[in-house]
Amino acid sequence: MGLAQGRTWWQRLRPHVMVFDAPLALIIAALLSVGLVTLYSAGIAIPGKVWDQLRNIAAAVLVMWLVANISPQTMMRLAVPVYMAGVALLVAVALFGIIKGGSRRWLYIGTQIQPSELMKIAMPLMLAWFFQREQGHIRWQSYAIAAVLLAIPAGLIARQPDLGTAMLVTAAGACVIFLGGLSWKALGALVATGAAGLPVLWSFMHDYQRDRVLTLIDPYHDPLGKGFHIIQSMIAIGSGGVTGKGWTHGTQAHLEFIPERTTDFIFAVFSEEFGLAGNLVLMMLYLLLIWRGLSITLNAPTLFTRLLAGAITMIYFTYAFVNMGMVSGIVPVVGVPLPFMSYGGTALMTLGLGGGILMSIQRHSRELRTGVRA
């Protein structure tokens, strides 16, 4: 009798416990492990960094598990309220947000939050809901409305100013719009229009944003000032050679030449200590992450879930590409962390939230195919 009751208890609990998609969970666990190893070396002179990151990881995994238990249907119902709340918080930031380092990005509501992080998920959620509603009668007006829905939060974030986050939000939203059926011709026309508008955009950019573009072109123009960060990170990457200098033996990091070595520039620390071989392994892990995201996207049963999964996958790709690119000197420095590796709680929570959404979509797809709850 007791055994039967035990089986019944587990049968009731199992669908809410076994929600993690095994391939995706293993890939994320591998990236988190590599991140902790690198963080230990990068922050060896900063006691408590690894323990703080372990707490951040625990919180992110909890969020991932909670979201994986939410059905895509519930996500659809939450899309509009979450988007509206995110825009309202961005307006509140613009009116009375906290200023740090010349940027107004934070809001204090009992605790300090950065509402722009919420929009990385709220934006694709809203657009996926919109195109699901429009399915079957999508016209050019639909794309115009979607562009407005995207432009409002992206503009508010860029105004803070926070170009990196605005770019991530725009990339996620643009992915949904494209997957929603935008033609290649229309996409090409938009790209051409954007390229033609670059001189106009330049006139609206802040001085520090212009400096970042000019520094990308010629970092040695001011090697001890604006170009110092990127020069030192490129030196660290190059000095790692094929096999690296060895764990905890990176001179650029431990002599404190690499700026923000536990956050935005952690890739430079990793490259110096593990070299080209380590970089190839790391890139393979990110390619596997993107592959799993695309696989979940292709198997998603509805337009809403396909668009949402595709956007989350695009967020992961953009994070990794932009961070590695800026540390390597091929894109301007915009303050984007390396996914699942950089130290920090807010970005890790956002990434965990995205992982939970992908797992929920995959779980829902499997249940529809088999007719059995996982």
Long-range contacts (C-beta under 8 A, 24 or more apart in sequence): 15-373, 15-374, 16-69, 18-374, 19-65, 19-68, 19-69, 19-359, 19-360, 19-363, 19-374, 20-64, 20-65, 20-68, 20-359, 21-292, 21-296, 21-358, 21-359, 21-362, 21-363, 23-288, 23-292, 24-289, 24-292, 24-293, 24-296, 24-355, 24-358, 24-359, 24-362, 25-359, 27-285, 27-288, 27-289, 27-292, 28-289, 28-340, 28-355, 30-285, 31-285, 31-286, 31-289, 31-339, 31-340, 31-341, 32-57, 32-340, 32-341, 34-270, 34-282, 34-285, 34-341, 35-266, 35-338, 35-340, 35-341, 35-342, 37-247, 38-266, 38-269, 38-270, 38-273, 38-341, 39-262, 39-266, 39-341, 39-343, 40-248, 41-247, 41-248, 41-250, 41-253, 41-254, 41-269, 41-273, 42-253, 42-258, 42-261, 42-262, 42-266, 42-269, 43-261, 43-262, 43-343, 44-248, 44-254, 45-254, 45-256, 46-262, 49-262, 49-343, 52-343, 53-343, 56-343, 56-344, 56-345, 56-348, 56-349, 57-348, 59-345, 59-348, 59-349, 59-352, 60-345, 60-348, 60-349, 60-351, 60-352, 61-352, 63-349, 63-352, 63-353, 63-356, 64-352, 64-353, 64-355, 64-356, 64-359, 65-356, 66-356, 67-352, 67-353, 67-356, 67-357, 67-359, 67-360, 68-356, 68-359, 68-360, 68-363, 69-360, 70-356, 70-360, 71-360, 71-364, 72-302, 72-304, 72-305, 72-308, 72-360, 72-361, 72-364, 75-125, 75-304, 75-308, 75-357, 75-360, 76-129, 76-132, 76-304, 78-125, 79-122, 79-125, 79-126, 79-128, 79-129, 80-126, 80-129, 82-118, 82-121, 82-122, 82-125, 82-126, 83-122, 83-123, 83-125, 83-126, 83-149, 85-118, 85-122, 86-115, 86-118, 86-119, 86-122, 86-123, 86-153, 87-119, 87-152, 87-153, 87-156, 89-113, 89-115, 89-118, 90-115, 90-116, 90-119, 90-153, 90-156, 90-157, 91-156, 93-156, 93-160, 94-156, 94-159, 94-160, 97-160, 102-208, 103-160, 103-161, 103-162, 104-160, 105-160, 105-162, 113-346, 114-346, 116-153, 116-157, 116-160, 116-162, 116-165, 116-166, 116-169, 117-165, 117-346, 117-347, 117-349, 117-350, 118-350, 119-153, 119-157, 119-165, 119-169, 120-165, 120-168, 120-169, 120-172, 120-315, 120-350, 120-354, 121-312, 121-350, 121-353, 121-354, 121-357, 122-153, 123-149, 123-150, 123-153, 123-154, 123-169, 123-172, 123-173, 123-311, 124-172, 124-173, 124-175, 124-176, 124-307, 124-308, 124-311, 124-312, 124-315, 125-308, 127-173, 127-176, 127-177, 127-180, 127-307, 127-311, 128-176, 128-303, 128-304, 128-305, 128-307, 128-308, 128-311, 129-304, 131-176, 131-180, 131-181, 131-303, 131-304, 131-307, 132-302, 132-303, 132-304, 132-307, 135-303, 138-180, 138-181, 142-180, 143-177, 143-180, 143-182, 143-186, 146-173, 146-176, 146-177, 146-180, 147-177, 149-173, 150-174, 150-177, 161-206, 161-209, 162-335, 163-209, 163-334, 164-322, 164-334, 164-335, 164-336, 167-318, 167-322, 167-334, 167-336, 168-315, 168-318, 168-319, 168-322, 168-336, 171-314, 171-315, 171-318, 172-311, 172-312, 172-314, 172-315, 172-318, 173-311, 175-310, 175-311, 175-314, 176-307, 176-308, 176-310, 176-311, 179-306, 179-307, 179-310, 179-311, 180-303, 180-307, 209-332, 212-332, 212-333, 212-334, 213-332, 215-332, 215-333, 216-329, 216-330, 216-331, 216-332, 216-333, 219-329, 228-259, 229-259, 229-260, 229-265, 229-333, 230-326, 230-327, 230-329, 230-333, 232-257, 232-258, 232-259, 232-268, 233-258, 233-259, 233-265, 233-267, 233-268, 233-327, 233-328, 233-329, 234-328, 234-329, 236-268, 236-269, 236-271, 236-272, 237-267, 237-268, 237-271, 237-272, 237-327, 237-328, 239-272, 240-271, 240-272, 240-273, 240-274, 240-275, 240-276, 240-278, 241-275, 241-276, 242-275, 242-276, 242-277, 243-274, 243-275, 243-276, 243-277, 244-271, 244-272, 244-273, 244-274, 244-275, 244-277, 244-278, 245-272, 245-273, 245-275, 246-273, 247-273, 247-274, 248-273, 249-273, 262-342, 262-343, 263-337, 263-342, 263-343, 263-344, 264-323, 264-326, 264-327, 264-333, 264-335, 264-336, 264-337, 264-338, 264-342, 265-327, 266-338, 266-341, 266-342, 266-343, 267-323, 267-324, 267-327, 267-338, 267-341, 268-327, 270-341, 271-327, 286-316, 286-320, 286-339, 289-316, 289-320, 289-339, 290-316, 290-317, 292-358, 293-358, 296-358, 296-361, 296-362, 296-365, 299-362, 299-365, 300-361, 300-365, 301-364, 301-365, 301-368, 305-361, 305-364, 305-365, 308-357, 308-361, 309-357, 309-358, 309-361, 312-354, 312-355, 312-357, 312-358, 313-358, 315-354, 316-351, 316-354, 319-351
